[in-house]
Amino acid sequence: MKNILDIIKSDKNNNKQETLASKIAALSKNLQDPVKSTQYVKKFCSDIEANERLYGLMAAVARGNISCSETEHIVKQILKMLGNPVQT
């Protein structure tokens, strides 16, 4: 996820979307339903790209230099920002 955050933060260029798509595909391969996971991760990445606060919260979690209680608090904030999960 840290690599994906780095790609999102980088300047817009032609290779950014291709690189992001390949990282998302690699991440989604390890999840339960790769096709649906790819769609959800793409949506999540677009949300991160559009919302600077969400990006900052995810970056804080990805760095890993915060306590478990801080991580829990940040994850709760992220979930509130994203809203209710999609029922499939």
PDB file of N, CA, C and O in Angstrom, chain B, residues numbered from 101:
ATOM      1  N   MET B 101       0.827  -1.189   0.000  1.00  0.00           N
ATOM      2  CA  MET B 101       0.000   0.000   0.000  1.00  0.00           C
ATOM      3  C   MET B 101       0.867   1.248   0.000  1.00  0.00           C
ATOM      4  O   MET B 101       0.492   2.271  -0.572  1.00  0.00           O
ATOM      5  N   LYS B 102       2.021   1.165   0.638  1.00  0.00           N
ATOM      6  CA  LYS B 102       2.906   2.330   0.671  1.00  0.00           C
ATOM      7  C   LYS B 102       3.348   2.711  -0.742  1.00  0.00           C
ATOM      8  O   LYS B 102       3.421   3.896  -1.068  1.00  0.00           O
ATOM      9  N   ASN B 103       3.639   1.727  -1.575  1.00  0.00           N
ATOM     10  CA  ASN B 103       4.022   2.014  -2.963  1.00  0.00           C
ATOM     11  C   ASN B 103       2.890   2.702  -3.710  1.00  0.00           C
ATOM     12  O   ASN B 103       3.124   3.623  -4.492  1.00  0.00           O
ATOM     13  N   ILE B 104       1.672   2.257  -3.471  1.00  0.00           N
ATOM     14  CA  ILE B 104       0.508   2.866  -4.123  1.00  0.00           C
ATOM     15  C   ILE B 104       0.360   4.315  -3.672  1.00  0.00           C
ATOM     16  O   ILE B 104       0.073   5.189  -4.490  1.00  0.00           O
ATOM     17  N   LEU B 105       0.549   4.576  -2.398  1.00  0.00           N
ATOM     18  CA  LEU B 105       0.464   5.951  -1.892  1.00  0.00           C
ATOM     19  C   LEU B 105       1.543   6.830  -2.518  1.00  0.00           C
ATOM     20  O   LEU B 105       1.288   7.991  -2.838  1.00  0.00           O
ATOM     21  N   ASP B 106       2.743   6.284  -2.695  1.00  0.00           N
ATOM     22  CA  ASP B 106       3.820   7.046  -3.333  1.00  0.00           C
ATOM     23  C   ASP B 106       3.470   7.389  -4.779  1.00  0.00           C
ATOM     24  O   ASP B 106       3.748   8.495  -5.243  1.00  0.00           O
ATOM     25  N   ILE B 107       2.866   6.449  -5.482  1.00  0.00           N
ATOM     26  CA  ILE B 107       2.468   6.687  -6.873  1.00  0.00           C
ATOM     27  C   ILE B 107       1.379   7.745  -6.932  1.00  0.00           C
ATOM     28  O   ILE B 107       1.417   8.629  -7.787  1.00  0.00           O
ATOM     29  N   ILE B 108       0.408   7.661  -6.029  1.00  0.00           N
ATOM     30  CA  ILE B 108      -0.685   8.640  -6.001  1.00  0.00           C
ATOM     31  C   ILE B 108      -0.135  10.037  -5.752  1.00  0.00           C
ATOM     32  O   ILE B 108      -0.599  10.999  -6.364  1.00  0.00           O
ATOM     33  N   LYS B 109       0.836  10.161  -4.872  1.00  0.00           N
ATOM     34  CA  LYS B 109       1.384  11.473  -4.514  1.00  0.00           C
ATOM     35  C   LYS B 109       2.272  12.055  -5.621  1.00  0.00           C
ATOM     36  O   LYS B 109       2.454  13.270  -5.694  1.00  0.00           O
ATOM     37  N   SER B 110       2.821  11.193  -6.477  1.00  0.00           N
ATOM     38  CA  SER B 110       3.720  11.682  -7.523  1.00  0.00           C
ATOM     39  C   SER B 110       2.975  12.580  -8.505  1.00  0.00           C
ATOM     40  O   SER B 110       1.749  12.533  -8.608  1.00  0.00           O
ATOM     41  N   ASP B 111       3.738  13.391  -9.216  1.00  0.00           N
ATOM     42  CA  ASP B 111       3.144  14.278 -10.215  1.00  0.00           C
ATOM     43  C   ASP B 111       2.437  13.460 -11.282  1.00  0.00           C
ATOM     44  O   ASP B 111       2.778  12.306 -11.547  1.00  0.00           O
ATOM     45  N   LYS B 112       1.455  14.089 -11.877  1.00  0.00           N
ATOM     46  CA  LYS B 112       0.715  13.394 -12.933  1.00  0.00           C
ATOM     47  C   LYS B 112       1.624  13.232 -14.147  1.00  0.00           C
ATOM     48  O   LYS B 112       2.240  14.189 -14.615  1.00  0.00           O
ATOM     49  N   ASN B 113       1.691  12.011 -14.641  1.00  0.00           N
ATOM     50  CA  ASN B 113       2.429  11.743 -15.870  1.00  0.00           C
ATOM     51  C   ASN B 113       1.775  10.571 -16.578  1.00  0.00           C
ATOM     52  O   ASN B 113       0.846   9.960 -16.052  1.00  0.00           O
ATOM     53  N   ASN B 114       2.253  10.263 -17.754  1.00  0.00           N
ATOM     54  CA  ASN B 114       1.640   9.212 -18.568  1.00  0.00           C
ATOM     55  C   ASN B 114       1.756   7.838 -17.922  1.00  0.00           C
ATOM     56  O   ASN B 114       0.835   7.028 -18.023  1.00  0.00           O
ATOM     57  N   ASN B 115       2.853   7.572 -17.272  1.00  0.00           N
ATOM     58  CA  ASN B 115       3.075   6.251 -16.690  1.00  0.00           C
ATOM     59  C   ASN B 115       2.398   6.069 -15.344  1.00  0.00           C
ATOM     60  O   ASN B 115       2.316   4.947 -14.845  1.00  0.00           O
ATOM     61  N   LYS B 116       1.915   7.143 -14.747  1.00  0.00           N
ATOM     62  CA  LYS B 116       1.334   7.054 -13.406  1.00  0.00           C
ATOM     63  C   LYS B 116       0.153   6.089 -13.375  1.00  0.00           C
ATOM     64  O   LYS B 116       0.093   5.215 -12.511  1.00  0.00           O
ATOM     65  N   GLN B 117      -0.777   6.236 -14.297  1.00  0.00           N
ATOM     66  CA  GLN B 117      -1.960   5.375 -14.300  1.00  0.00           C
ATOM     67  C   GLN B 117      -1.597   3.919 -14.586  1.00  0.00           C
ATOM     68  O   GLN B 117      -2.173   3.006 -13.994  1.00  0.00           O
ATOM     69  N   GLU B 118      -0.640   3.702 -15.495  1.00  0.00           N
ATOM     70  CA  GLU B 118      -0.212   2.332 -15.798  1.00  0.00           C
ATOM     71  C   GLU B 118       0.475   1.694 -14.588  1.00  0.00           C
ATOM     72  O   GLU B 118       0.218   0.537 -14.254  1.00  0.00           O
ATOM     73  N   THR B 119       1.339   2.455 -13.945  1.00  0.00           N
ATOM     74  CA  THR B 119       2.044   1.952 -12.770  1.00  0.00           C
ATOM     75  C   THR B 119       1.066   1.673 -11.636  1.00  0.00           C
ATOM     76  O   THR B 119       1.162   0.650 -10.959  1.00  0.00           O
ATOM     77  N   LEU B 120       0.129   2.586 -11.437  1.00  0.00           N
ATOM     78  CA  LEU B 120      -0.881   2.411 -10.394  1.00  0.00           C
ATOM     79  C   LEU B 120      -1.728   1.169 -10.671  1.00  0.00           C
ATOM     80  O   LEU B 120      -2.018   0.396  -9.758  1.00  0.00           O
ATOM     81  N   ALA B 121      -2.122   0.981 -11.925  1.00  0.00           N
ATOM     82  CA  ALA B 121      -2.929  -0.188 -12.289  1.00  0.00           C
ATOM     83  C   ALA B 121      -2.169  -1.489 -12.025  1.00  0.00           C
ATOM     84  O   ALA B 121      -2.757  -2.463 -11.554  1.00  0.00           O
ATOM     85  N   SER B 122      -0.879  -1.512 -12.323  1.00  0.00           N
ATOM     86  CA  SER B 122      -0.110  -2.739 -12.090  1.00  0.00           C
ATOM     87  C   SER B 122       0.054  -3.017 -10.592  1.00  0.00           C
ATOM     88  O   SER B 122       0.011  -4.173 -10.172  1.00  0.00           O
ATOM     89  N   LYS B 123       0.241  -1.968  -9.787  1.00  0.00           N
ATOM     90  CA  LYS B 123       0.354  -2.154  -8.331  1.00  0.00           C
ATOM     91  C   LYS B 123      -0.973  -2.618  -7.735  1.00  0.00           C
ATOM     92  O   LYS B 123      -0.994  -3.468  -6.844  1.00  0.00           O
ATOM     93  N   ILE B 124      -2.075  -2.061  -8.224  1.00  0.00           N
ATOM     94  CA  ILE B 124      -3.401  -2.473  -7.753  1.00  0.00           C
ATOM     95  C   ILE B 124      -3.656  -3.932  -8.108  1.00  0.00           C
ATOM     96  O   ILE B 124      -4.178  -4.690  -7.291  1.00  0.00           O
ATOM     97  N   ALA B 125      -3.288  -4.328  -9.327  1.00  0.00           N
ATOM     98  CA  ALA B 125      -3.474  -5.719  -9.746  1.00  0.00           C
ATOM     99  C   ALA B 125      -2.653  -6.665  -8.870  1.00  0.00           C
ATOM    100  O   ALA B 125      -3.134  -7.728  -8.475  1.00  0.00           O
ATOM    101  N   ALA B 126      -1.425  -6.279  -8.571  1.00  0.00           N
ATOM    102  CA  ALA B 126      -0.570  -7.117  -7.721  1.00  0.00           C
ATOM    103  C   ALA B 126      -1.149  -7.243  -6.317  1.00  0.00           C
ATOM    104  O   ALA B 126      -1.125  -8.325  -5.729  1.00  0.00           O
ATOM    105  N   LEU B 127      -1.664  -6.148  -5.781  1.00  0.00           N
ATOM    106  CA  LEU B 127      -2.284  -6.178  -4.451  1.00  0.00           C
ATOM    107  C   LEU B 127      -3.552  -7.030  -4.465  1.00  0.00           C
ATOM    108  O   LEU B 127      -3.773  -7.834  -3.559  1.00  0.00           O
ATOM    109  N   SER B 128      -4.374  -6.856  -5.479  1.00  0.00           N
ATOM    110  CA  SER B 128      -5.664  -7.551  -5.555  1.00  0.00           C
ATOM    111  C   SER B 128      -5.508  -9.055  -5.738  1.00  0.00           C
ATOM    112  O   SER B 128      -6.381  -9.822  -5.331  1.00  0.00           O
ATOM    113  N   LYS B 129      -4.400  -9.486  -6.348  1.00  0.00           N
ATOM    114  CA  LYS B 129      -4.163 -10.919  -6.531  1.00  0.00           C
ATOM    115  C   LYS B 129      -4.140 -11.657  -5.206  1.00  0.00           C
ATOM    116  O   LYS B 129      -4.483 -12.837  -5.143  1.00  0.00           O
ATOM    117  N   ASN B 130      -3.740 -10.976  -4.158  1.00  0.00           N
ATOM    118  CA  ASN B 130      -3.609 -11.608  -2.843  1.00  0.00           C
ATOM    119  C   ASN B 130      -4.878 -11.533  -2.011  1.00  0.00           C
ATOM    120  O   ASN B 130      -4.901 -12.013  -0.877  1.00  0.00           O
ATOM    121  N   LEU B 131      -5.921 -10.947  -2.546  1.00  0.00           N
ATOM    122  CA  LEU B 131      -7.182 -10.828  -1.819  1.00  0.00           C
ATOM    123  C   LEU B 131      -8.157 -11.902  -2.281  1.00  0.00           C
ATOM    124  O   LEU B 131      -7.912 -12.589  -3.273  1.00  0.00           O
ATOM    125  N   GLN B 132      -9.264 -12.043  -1.558  1.00  0.00           N
ATOM    126  CA  GLN B 132     -10.170 -13.170  -1.763  1.00  0.00           C
ATOM    127  C   GLN B 132     -10.750 -13.236  -3.175  1.00  0.00           C
ATOM    128  O   GLN B 132     -10.651 -14.279  -3.821  1.00  0.00           O
ATOM    129  N   ASP B 133     -11.340 -12.171  -3.662  1.00  0.00           N
ATOM    130  CA  ASP B 133     -11.930 -12.141  -5.000  1.00  0.00           C
ATOM    131  C   ASP B 133     -11.195 -11.079  -5.806  1.00  0.00           C
ATOM    132  O   ASP B 133     -11.540  -9.899  -5.727  1.00  0.00           O
ATOM    133  N   PRO B 134     -10.180 -11.481  -6.585  1.00  0.00           N
ATOM    134  CA  PRO B 134      -9.321 -10.503  -7.256  1.00  0.00           C
ATOM    135  C   PRO B 134     -10.052  -9.507  -8.162  1.00  0.00           C
ATOM    136  O   PRO B 134      -9.650  -8.346  -8.241  1.00  0.00           O
ATOM    137  N   VAL B 135     -11.105  -9.933  -8.839  1.00  0.00           N
ATOM    138  CA  VAL B 135     -11.805  -9.028  -9.757  1.00  0.00           C
ATOM    139  C   VAL B 135     -12.521  -7.927  -8.978  1.00  0.00           C
ATOM    140  O   VAL B 135     -12.354  -6.744  -9.275  1.00  0.00           O
ATOM    141  N   LYS B 136     -13.312  -8.311  -7.988  1.00  0.00           N
ATOM    142  CA  LYS B 136     -14.006  -7.314  -7.167  1.00  0.00           C
ATOM    143  C   LYS B 136     -13.006  -6.486  -6.369  1.00  0.00           C
ATOM    144  O   LYS B 136     -13.176  -5.277  -6.214  1.00  0.00           O
ATOM    145  N   SER B 137     -11.976  -7.135  -5.868  1.00  0.00           N
ATOM    146  CA  SER B 137     -10.965  -6.425  -5.090  1.00  0.00           C
ATOM    147  C   SER B 137     -10.305  -5.335  -5.916  1.00  0.00           C
ATOM    148  O   SER B 137     -10.048  -4.241  -5.413  1.00  0.00           O
ATOM    149  N   THR B 138     -10.030  -5.625  -7.169  1.00  0.00           N
ATOM    150  CA  THR B 138      -9.429  -4.623  -8.052  1.00  0.00           C
ATOM    151  C   THR B 138     -10.332  -3.408  -8.172  1.00  0.00           C
ATOM    152  O   THR B 138      -9.860  -2.274  -8.102  1.00  0.00           O
ATOM    153  N   GLN B 139     -11.624  -3.636  -8.352  1.00  0.00           N
ATOM    154  CA  GLN B 139     -12.571  -2.523  -8.466  1.00  0.00           C
ATOM    155  C   GLN B 139     -12.598  -1.700  -7.179  1.00  0.00           C
ATOM    156  O   GLN B 139     -12.575  -0.470  -7.227  1.00  0.00           O
ATOM    157  N   TYR B 140     -12.647  -2.368  -6.042  1.00  0.00           N
ATOM    158  CA  TYR B 140     -12.712  -1.667  -4.760  1.00  0.00           C
ATOM    159  C   TYR B 140     -11.424  -0.891  -4.475  1.00  0.00           C
ATOM    160  O   TYR B 140     -11.471   0.237  -3.984  1.00  0.00           O
ATOM    161  N   VAL B 141     -10.291  -1.491  -4.779  1.00  0.00           N
ATOM    162  CA  VAL B 141      -9.018  -0.817  -4.533  1.00  0.00           C
ATOM    163  C   VAL B 141      -8.866   0.384  -5.469  1.00  0.00           C
ATOM    164  O   VAL B 141      -8.350   1.424  -5.058  1.00  0.00           O
ATOM    165  N   LYS B 142      -9.311   0.252  -6.727  1.00  0.00           N
ATOM    166  CA  LYS B 142      -9.279   1.397  -7.651  1.00  0.00           C
ATOM    167  C   LYS B 142     -10.133   2.537  -7.116  1.00  0.00           C
ATOM    168  O   LYS B 142      -9.719   3.696  -7.159  1.00  0.00           O
ATOM    169  N   LYS B 143     -11.309   2.222  -6.617  1.00  0.00           N
ATOM    170  CA  LYS B 143     -12.199   3.241  -6.053  1.00  0.00           C
ATOM    171  C   LYS B 143     -11.544   3.876  -4.828  1.00  0.00           C
ATOM    172  O   LYS B 143     -11.581   5.095  -4.660  1.00  0.00           O
ATOM    173  N   PHE B 144     -10.955   3.060  -3.987  1.00  0.00           N
ATOM    174  CA  PHE B 144     -10.283   3.564  -2.793  1.00  0.00           C
ATOM    175  C   PHE B 144      -9.123   4.487  -3.175  1.00  0.00           C
ATOM    176  O   PHE B 144      -8.927   5.531  -2.552  1.00  0.00           O
ATOM    177  N   CYS B 145      -8.364   4.106  -4.186  1.00  0.00           N
ATOM    178  CA  CYS B 145      -7.248   4.941  -4.642  1.00  0.00           C
ATOM    179  C   CYS B 145      -7.736   6.267  -5.203  1.00  0.00           C
ATOM    180  O   CYS B 145      -7.108   7.303  -4.983  1.00  0.00           O
ATOM    181  N   SER B 146      -8.850   6.246  -5.925  1.00  0.00           N
ATOM    182  CA  SER B 146      -9.390   7.511  -6.444  1.00  0.00           C
ATOM    183  C   SER B 146      -9.888   8.387  -5.297  1.00  0.00           C
ATOM    184  O   SER B 146      -9.766   9.611  -5.355  1.00  0.00           O
ATOM    185  N   ASP B 147     -10.447   7.772  -4.256  1.00  0.00           N
ATOM    186  CA  ASP B 147     -10.856   8.531  -3.069  1.00  0.00           C
ATOM    187  C   ASP B 147      -9.642   9.151  -2.376  1.00  0.00           C
ATOM    188  O   ASP B 147      -9.684  10.305  -1.949  1.00  0.00           O
ATOM    189  N   ILE B 148      -8.575   8.385  -2.269  1.00  0.00           N
ATOM    190  CA  ILE B 148      -7.349   8.885  -1.643  1.00  0.00           C
ATOM    191  C   ILE B 148      -6.776  10.047  -2.454  1.00  0.00           C
ATOM    192  O   ILE B 148      -6.327  11.048  -1.896  1.00  0.00           O
ATOM    193  N   GLU B 149      -6.800   9.898  -3.766  1.00  0.00           N
ATOM    194  CA  GLU B 149      -6.253  10.942  -4.642  1.00  0.00           C
ATOM    195  C   GLU B 149      -7.067  12.234  -4.549  1.00  0.00           C
ATOM    196  O   GLU B 149      -6.511  13.329  -4.637  1.00  0.00           O
ATOM    197  N   ALA B 150      -8.365  12.104  -4.373  1.00  0.00           N
ATOM    198  CA  ALA B 150      -9.247  13.270  -4.333  1.00  0.00           C
ATOM    199  C   ALA B 150      -9.278  13.945  -2.965  1.00  0.00           C
ATOM    200  O   ALA B 150      -9.618  15.125  -2.870  1.00  0.00           O
ATOM    201  N   ASN B 151      -8.932  13.224  -1.913  1.00  0.00           N
ATOM    202  CA  ASN B 151      -9.068  13.745  -0.553  1.00  0.00           C
ATOM    203  C   ASN B 151      -7.702  13.760   0.139  1.00  0.00           C
ATOM    204  O   ASN B 151      -7.172  12.712   0.509  1.00  0.00           O
ATOM    205  N   GLU B 152      -7.148  14.941   0.305  1.00  0.00           N
ATOM    206  CA  GLU B 152      -5.813  15.088   0.899  1.00  0.00           C
ATOM    207  C   GLU B 152      -5.772  14.580   2.345  1.00  0.00           C
ATOM    208  O   GLU B 152      -4.765  14.016   2.774  1.00  0.00           O
ATOM    209  N   ARG B 153      -6.849  14.774   3.089  1.00  0.00           N
ATOM    210  CA  ARG B 153      -6.891  14.301   4.480  1.00  0.00           C
ATOM    211  C   ARG B 153      -6.852  12.776   4.529  1.00  0.00           C
ATOM    212  O   ARG B 153      -6.149  12.194   5.355  1.00  0.00           O
ATOM    213  N   LEU B 154      -7.603  12.136   3.650  1.00  0.00           N
ATOM    214  CA  LEU B 154      -7.599  10.679   3.582  1.00  0.00           C
ATOM    215  C   LEU B 154      -6.202  10.176   3.222  1.00  0.00           C
ATOM    216  O   LEU B 154      -5.723   9.188   3.779  1.00  0.00           O
ATOM    217  N   TYR B 155      -5.559  10.869   2.285  1.00  0.00           N
ATOM    218  CA  TYR B 155      -4.189  10.504   1.919  1.00  0.00           C
ATOM    219  C   TYR B 155      -3.263  10.592   3.140  1.00  0.00           C
ATOM    220  O   TYR B 155      -2.466   9.687   3.387  1.00  0.00           O
ATOM    221  N   GLY B 156      -3.375  11.672   3.887  1.00  0.00           N
ATOM    222  CA  GLY B 156      -2.532  11.856   5.064  1.00  0.00           C
ATOM    223  C   GLY B 156      -2.741  10.776   6.110  1.00  0.00           C
ATOM    224  O   GLY B 156      -1.784  10.291   6.714  1.00  0.00           O
ATOM    225  N   LEU B 157      -3.996  10.400   6.323  1.00  0.00           N
ATOM    226  CA  LEU B 157      -4.294   9.347   7.298  1.00  0.00           C
ATOM    227  C   LEU B 157      -3.724   8.002   6.845  1.00  0.00           C
ATOM    228  O   LEU B 157      -3.133   7.273   7.641  1.00  0.00           O
ATOM    229  N   MET B 158      -3.904   7.681   5.566  1.00  0.00           N
ATOM    230  CA  MET B 158      -3.374   6.415   5.047  1.00  0.00           C
ATOM    231  C   MET B 158      -1.850   6.398   5.091  1.00  0.00           C
ATOM    232  O   MET B 158      -1.244   5.369   5.391  1.00  0.00           O
ATOM    233  N   ALA B 159      -1.238   7.529   4.794  1.00  0.00           N
ATOM    234  CA  ALA B 159       0.224   7.612   4.837  1.00  0.00           C
ATOM    235  C   ALA B 159       0.726   7.396   6.262  1.00  0.00           C
ATOM    236  O   ALA B 159       1.750   6.745   6.468  1.00  0.00           O
ATOM    237  N   ALA B 160       0.015   7.935   7.237  1.00  0.00           N
ATOM    238  CA  ALA B 160       0.407   7.754   8.638  1.00  0.00           C
ATOM    239  C   ALA B 160       0.354   6.279   9.028  1.00  0.00           C
ATOM    240  O   ALA B 160       1.249   5.787   9.716  1.00  0.00           O
ATOM    241  N   VAL B 161      -0.674   5.581   8.600  1.00  0.00           N
ATOM    242  CA  VAL B 161      -0.793   4.150   8.904  1.00  0.00           C
ATOM    243  C   VAL B 161       0.290   3.362   8.165  1.00  0.00           C
ATOM    244  O   VAL B 161       0.886   2.447   8.732  1.00  0.00           O
ATOM    245  N   ALA B 162       0.544   3.712   6.909  1.00  0.00           N
ATOM    246  CA  ALA B 162       1.522   2.976   6.103  1.00  0.00           C
ATOM    247  C   ALA B 162       2.950   3.154   6.619  1.00  0.00           C
ATOM    248  O   ALA B 162       3.767   2.241   6.504  1.00  0.00           O
ATOM    249  N   ARG B 163       3.253   4.314   7.183  1.00  0.00           N
ATOM    250  CA  ARG B 163       4.602   4.539   7.723  1.00  0.00           C
ATOM    251  C   ARG B 163       4.903   3.563   8.853  1.00  0.00           C
ATOM    252  O   ARG B 163       6.031   3.086   8.982  1.00  0.00           O
ATOM    253  N   GLY B 164       3.902   3.267   9.670  1.00  0.00           N
ATOM    254  CA  GLY B 164       4.069   2.267  10.718  1.00  0.00           C
ATOM    255  C   GLY B 164       4.820   2.733  11.947  1.00  0.00           C
ATOM    256  O   GLY B 164       5.211   1.906  12.771  1.00  0.00           O
ATOM    257  N   ASN B 165       5.034   4.020  12.098  1.00  0.00           N
ATOM    258  CA  ASN B 165       5.777   4.500  13.261  1.00  0.00           C
ATOM    259  C   ASN B 165       4.858   5.088  14.328  1.00  0.00           C
ATOM    260  O   ASN B 165       5.280   5.935  15.115  1.00  0.00           O
ATOM    261  N   ILE B 166       3.601   4.638  14.353  1.00  0.00           N
ATOM    262  CA  ILE B 166       2.644   5.110  15.349  1.00  0.00           C
ATOM    263  C   ILE B 166       2.178   3.925  16.189  1.00  0.00           C
ATOM    264  O   ILE B 166       2.328   2.770  15.792  1.00  0.00           O
ATOM    265  N   SER B 167       1.621   4.224  17.337  1.00  0.00           N
ATOM    266  CA  SER B 167       1.193   3.160  18.251  1.00  0.00           C
ATOM    267  C   SER B 167      -0.075   2.478  17.733  1.00  0.00           C
ATOM    268  O   SER B 167      -0.742   2.978  16.827  1.00  0.00           O
ATOM    269  N   CYS B 168      -0.385   1.343  18.319  1.00  0.00           N
ATOM    270  CA  CYS B 168      -1.587   0.594  17.937  1.00  0.00           C
ATOM    271  C   CYS B 168      -2.848   1.405  18.202  1.00  0.00           C
ATOM    272  O   CYS B 168      -3.777   1.389  17.393  1.00  0.00           O
ATOM    273  N   SER B 169      -2.889   2.105  19.313  1.00  0.00           N
ATOM    274  CA  SER B 169      -4.089   2.888  19.626  1.00  0.00           C
ATOM    275  C   SER B 169      -4.256   4.046  18.645  1.00  0.00           C
ATOM    276  O   SER B 169      -5.379   4.370  18.258  1.00  0.00           O
ATOM    277  N   GLU B 170      -3.148   4.675  18.238  1.00  0.00           N
ATOM    278  CA  GLU B 170      -3.232   5.736  17.230  1.00  0.00           C
ATOM    279  C   GLU B 170      -3.693   5.170  15.892  1.00  0.00           C
ATOM    280  O   GLU B 170      -4.498   5.785  15.193  1.00  0.00           O
ATOM    281  N   THR B 171      -3.177   3.998  15.544  1.00  0.00           N
ATOM    282  CA  THR B 171      -3.584   3.348  14.300  1.00  0.00           C
ATOM    283  C   THR B 171      -5.070   3.036  14.329  1.00  0.00           C
ATOM    284  O   THR B 171      -5.775   3.262  13.346  1.00  0.00           O
ATOM    285  N   GLU B 172      -5.548   2.519  15.451  1.00  0.00           N
ATOM    286  CA  GLU B 172      -6.973   2.215  15.590  1.00  0.00           C
ATOM    287  C   GLU B 172      -7.815   3.474  15.409  1.00  0.00           C
ATOM    288  O   GLU B 172      -8.829   3.449  14.712  1.00  0.00           O
ATOM    289  N   HIS B 173      -7.404   4.558  16.023  1.00  0.00           N
ATOM    290  CA  HIS B 173      -8.129   5.831  15.914  1.00  0.00           C
ATOM    291  C   HIS B 173      -8.143   6.323  14.460  1.00  0.00           C
ATOM    292  O   HIS B 173      -9.174   6.780  13.968  1.00  0.00           O
ATOM    293  N   ILE B 174      -7.006   6.227  13.783  1.00  0.00           N
ATOM    294  CA  ILE B 174      -6.920   6.672  12.389  1.00  0.00           C
ATOM    295  C   ILE B 174      -7.792   5.810  11.491  1.00  0.00           C
ATOM    296  O   ILE B 174      -8.489   6.330  10.619  1.00  0.00           O
ATOM    297  N   VAL B 175      -7.762   4.499  11.694  1.00  0.00           N
ATOM    298  CA  VAL B 175      -8.582   3.602  10.867  1.00  0.00           C
ATOM    299  C   VAL B 175     -10.063   3.906  11.064  1.00  0.00           C
ATOM    300  O   VAL B 175     -10.831   3.868  10.103  1.00  0.00           O
ATOM    301  N   LYS B 176     -10.473   4.206  12.286  1.00  0.00           N
ATOM    302  CA  LYS B 176     -11.870   4.588  12.524  1.00  0.00           C
ATOM    303  C   LYS B 176     -12.216   5.857  11.766  1.00  0.00           C
ATOM    304  O   LYS B 176     -13.309   5.963  11.210  1.00  0.00           O
ATOM    305  N   GLN B 177     -11.299   6.828  11.734  1.00  0.00           N
ATOM    306  CA  GLN B 177     -11.532   8.060  10.976  1.00  0.00           C
ATOM    307  C   GLN B 177     -11.659   7.775   9.488  1.00  0.00           C
ATOM    308  O   GLN B 177     -12.520   8.336   8.810  1.00  0.00           O
ATOM    309  N   ILE B 178     -10.796   6.900   8.984  1.00  0.00           N
ATOM    310  CA  ILE B 178     -10.842   6.540   7.562  1.00  0.00           C
ATOM    311  C   ILE B 178     -12.175   5.886   7.232  1.00  0.00           C
ATOM    312  O   ILE B 178     -12.795   6.220   6.222  1.00  0.00           O
ATOM    313  N   LEU B 179     -12.620   4.961   8.069  1.00  0.00           N
ATOM    314  CA  LEU B 179     -13.892   4.282   7.821  1.00  0.00           C
ATOM    315  C   LEU B 179     -15.063   5.256   7.853  1.00  0.00           C
ATOM    316  O   LEU B 179     -15.999   5.116   7.065  1.00  0.00           O
ATOM    317  N   LYS B 180     -15.028   6.235   8.746  1.00  0.00           N
ATOM    318  CA  LYS B 180     -16.085   7.252   8.779  1.00  0.00           C
ATOM    319  C   LYS B 180     -16.085   8.065   7.493  1.00  0.00           C
ATOM    320  O   LYS B 180     -17.146   8.395   6.962  1.00  0.00           O
ATOM    321  N   MET B 181     -14.902   8.387   6.994  1.00  0.00           N
ATOM    322  CA  MET B 181     -14.793   9.180   5.766  1.00  0.00           C
ATOM    323  C   MET B 181     -15.326   8.419   4.557  1.00  0.00           C
ATOM    324  O   MET B 181     -15.915   9.009   3.651  1.00  0.00           O
ATOM    325  N   LEU B 182     -15.116   7.110   4.549  1.00  0.00           N
ATOM    326  CA  LEU B 182     -15.521   6.302   3.400  1.00  0.00           C
ATOM    327  C   LEU B 182     -17.002   5.958   3.422  1.00  0.00           C
ATOM    328  O   LEU B 182     -17.575   5.642   2.379  1.00  0.00           O
ATOM    329  N   GLY B 183     -17.627   6.012   4.580  1.00  0.00           N
ATOM    330  CA  GLY B 183     -19.047   5.702   4.675  1.00  0.00           C
ATOM    331  C   GLY B 183     -19.294   4.220   4.861  1.00  0.00           C
ATOM    332  O   GLY B 183     -18.377   3.444   5.130  1.00  0.00           O
ATOM    333  N   ASN B 184     -20.553   3.845   4.713  1.00  0.00           N
ATOM    334  CA  ASN B 184     -20.950   2.453   4.905  1.00  0.00           C
ATOM    335  C   ASN B 184     -20.373   1.565   3.810  1.00  0.00           C
ATOM    336  O   ASN B 184     -20.255   1.992   2.662  1.00  0.00           O
ATOM    337  N   PRO B 185     -20.011   0.324   4.159  1.00  0.00           N
ATOM    338  CA  PRO B 185     -19.474  -0.589   3.147  1.00  0.00           C
ATOM    339  C   PRO B 185     -20.554  -1.025   2.163  1.00  0.00           C
ATOM    340  O   PRO B 185     -21.745  -1.033   2.476  1.00  0.00           O
ATOM    341  N   VAL B 186     -20.104  -1.385   0.974  1.00  0.00           N
ATOM    342  CA  VAL B 186     -21.012  -1.870  -0.057  1.00  0.00           C
ATOM    343  C   VAL B 186     -21.340  -3.322   0.249  1.00  0.00           C
ATOM    344  O   VAL B 186     -20.436  -4.132   0.456  1.00  0.00           O
ATOM    345  N   GLN B 187     -22.611  -3.656   0.278  1.00  0.00           N
ATOM    346  CA  GLN B 187     -23.035  -5.033   0.520  1.00  0.00           C
ATOM    347  C   GLN B 187     -23.093  -5.775  -0.811  1.00  0.00           C
ATOM    348  O   GLN B 187     -23.806  -5.368  -1.728  1.00  0.00           O
ATOM    349  N   THR B 188     -22.337  -6.868  -0.909  1.00  0.00           N
ATOM    350  CA  THR B 188     -22.334  -7.645  -2.155  1.00  0.00           C
ATOM    351  C   THR B 188     -22.829  -9.033  -1.918  1.00  0.00           C
ATOM    352  O   THR B 188     -22.898  -9.832  -2.852  1.00  0.00           O
TER     353      THR B 188
END
